Amino acid sequence: MIGALLATAALAAPAPGAPSAEAVTDTTVTLSWKAPSGAKPRAYRLLRDGRIVRQLAGRRVKVRKLAPKRAYKWSVRAVDRAGNVSRASRATRVVQGEPPPTTGAVHAYLLASTDASYTAFRKHYRQIGHVYPTFYDCNRSSAALEGRDDRRIVRFAQDRKVKVLPRVNCQSTATLQRILGEPALREQWLAQIVALVDKHRYDGVNIDFEAIRAEDRDRLTSFIADLAARLHARGKLLSQAVSAKFADNPRHPRSGAFDYQQLARHADVLFVMGWGVHWSQSAPGAQDDIAWVRGVADYVATMPQREKWVLGTMLYGMDWPAGGRGTALHHAEIQALAAARGLSPVFSPEKDAWQLTYTDAAGIAHELWYSDATTVANRVALARERGLGVGFWRLGQEDERIWASSSLG
Amino acid sequence: MGKLFAGLSAVALIAMAAAVGLALDGGREQRPPPAPRVFAFVSRHGGEELARLRRVGALIDVVAPNWYELAPASGLLRAPSGGHRDQLLEIARERRVKVWPAVNARTGGAREWEAPEARARIVASLRAAALAPGASGVTLDMEELQPHQRRAFTALVREAAAALHAADRRLAVYVSRSSEAYDWKAIARHADLLLAAGYNESWAGGTPGPITTPSGFAQVVERSLAAGGRRKAVPLLGAFGYRWPPAGRGELIASDEALALRRQLRATPRRTAGNERFRAGRDTVVYATAAGLRARVREARHAGVRWVGLFSLGREPQHFWDGLDTAR
């Protein structure tokens, strides 16, 4: 009986005015409303799509962390001194704005399996024009194309006008020999890639085939030409990662398969992996010795359609235990290691790279080489000077200060 | 009268003239010269230095922590990490003190670094140091140069300044008071600050004596002003002491350590030219006093400098800062 009376009292209390919205951005809105007639309420309850999100004393509030482009219905209820809650005001429908689009042109790989990479992308997307999420790989046993899309990443990027070209990765010599050489498998791959682009509405695709036999050079070019034709017919883009070189040696075991001149006729973007002088299984050393990178940039700058070429820079470091295989480390991990062990990094101006040496708890000597914002900026400047695009492998492992560089746009 | 003035430097004369002018003006108050900015080396990185920076950072414009060692021939740069570096950066950020880390290079008289490609490596390393987190410039302290390396060193400074300015970073360069290898004027043309050593009139390897004398410091003030002008000249005060054994090299000690030792020994000091001297057993201790250092700052200010430097923060007498008027 008392409950019914209270309910009646509450229903009888006059509702505040409908919220009016101002300063609507992609993620925020400022709402204000008129007080109900009668006694001044003690508080107001703000409702989003019928659910209470906040109680406040005033009649004006800025709401944050809203989803871009989404429509919300906002209403308010008044709470009087006795705790009675009024009827809800009329609802106001507000559509959040478009997020600020990218103004950048960087080509950046995004490791889809880690949040760190996506987090870095969200933070710095305005400097990125093309993102290559690592969605798809070859199965080394079956030679099948496997992987899965991640809507979060694609939606976030495309909402902000960043072109999404998922990476299709295969770094198995034998598997690639089959994909490029067996007509049925080749056709299956081509059709499947195009189908994925269609299905998920990607802006294109990034092909990252590595460790290809030099003998498969023409087959690789043919595959790229065929794929480019199919994608272009749909208005989509083809980007390709290529091994670095500073002369064309068709027999070179690593870079011989990449016929720069021919590939540039078909692909829209050629991402030159500007590192790999030293690698995990080699002796320790600077992976992207600046003299070597300069040689690569000079050669790439002689290629036709220079606007298609991107000089890729690695953002990670490599830690080699004596006699062992190197482990890739993020910049933050390297800084933590140096701080924890009280190490003094040594900068090599000749290689334009940083080096750390230490002995671990097991008595094994380590040699670690890495880049920082300064050395990355030098490679970015080199790309700019040669008229090449700028690319990074990969987001989330970098020295955060690279993004402060005005040259990234 | 002429004889009386002959022993005085131009700086002392300017200071005297200012005092006379004040008297002739019938005691009417004249506007004092602007208070100087302060550049301070931080040569050690113990808790004392950090505590001092926390206490007096608001009076200091630039600190040069002693972080980097550079091998001149290869350009290899040994850098610090973590620990005190991060703490110093945090305090400097809180106190809004600029950090231009010191890059120390001892050439040992070697000549490899003179080649243009070697200089380019050094410049790349200086740039890397200046672009490190929290830094807005770099301080080059290159020593053991030979007189015949004068042109090469000037070229290095010119190249370094160009590279650093292109990266929106600043360059301060240390110059010795006695070596002919430093072309003060040419260096000041390119560098942002000319750090002119106004100390070590008596030094660790010599006989005991004052670290800085008024006349010696006045000469450095005068010479640095002539070379770099008011905006770039930074006469450096030797704010520390030495403890000399009867034979062998003296040991550098903080002024406050020397003072504490004197009190502990109840030694009676001999006061000379802003320094105090006493015996500690068979050793001789000489150290800069707060009053003496403040007097040098006053004289330099009246001579027209806009900067004074300190070698080094944490080694100076703590009372040096009491009532010191600085530009910040």
Contacts between the chains, C-beta under 8 A, distances in Angstrom:
chain1	res1	chain2	res2	distance
A	335	B	81	7.0
A	335	B	82	7.8
A	338	B	81	3.8
A	338	B	82	6.3
A	339	B	81	5.4
A	339	B	82	2.8
A	339	B	83	6.9
A	339	B	86	7.5
A	340	B	82	7.4
A	342	B	81	7.4
A	342	B	82	6.7
A	342	B	83	6.6
A	343	B	81	5.9
A	344	B	78	5.0
A	344	B	79	5.9
A	344	B	80	6.1
A	344	B	81	6.5
A	345	B	78	7.7
A	345	B	79	4.7
A	345	B	81	6.1
A	346	B	76	5.5
A	346	B	77	6.6
A	346	B	78	5.3
A	346	B	79	7.0
A	347	B	76	6.9
A	347	B	77	4.0
A	347	B	79	6.3
A	347	B	124	8.0
A	347	B	125	5.4
A	347	B	128	4.8
A	347	B	129	7.8
A	348	B	74	7.9
A	348	B	75	7.8
A	348	B	76	6.0
A	349	B	74	8.0
A	349	B	75	4.0
A	349	B	76	7.4
A	349	B	77	7.2
A	349	B	120	7.5
A	349	B	121	3.8
A	349	B	122	7.1
A	349	B	123	7.8
A	349	B	124	3.6
A	349	B	125	4.8
A	349	B	128	7.4
A	350	B	74	7.3
A	350	B	75	6.9
A	350	B	121	5.9
A	352	B	124	6.6
A	354	B	79	7.8
A	372	B	128	7.9
A	373	B	131	7.0
A	374	B	127	6.9
A	374	B	128	5.1
A	374	B	131	4.4
A	374	B	132	7.8
A	375	B	128	7.7
A	377	B	131	7.9
A	401	B	133	6.8
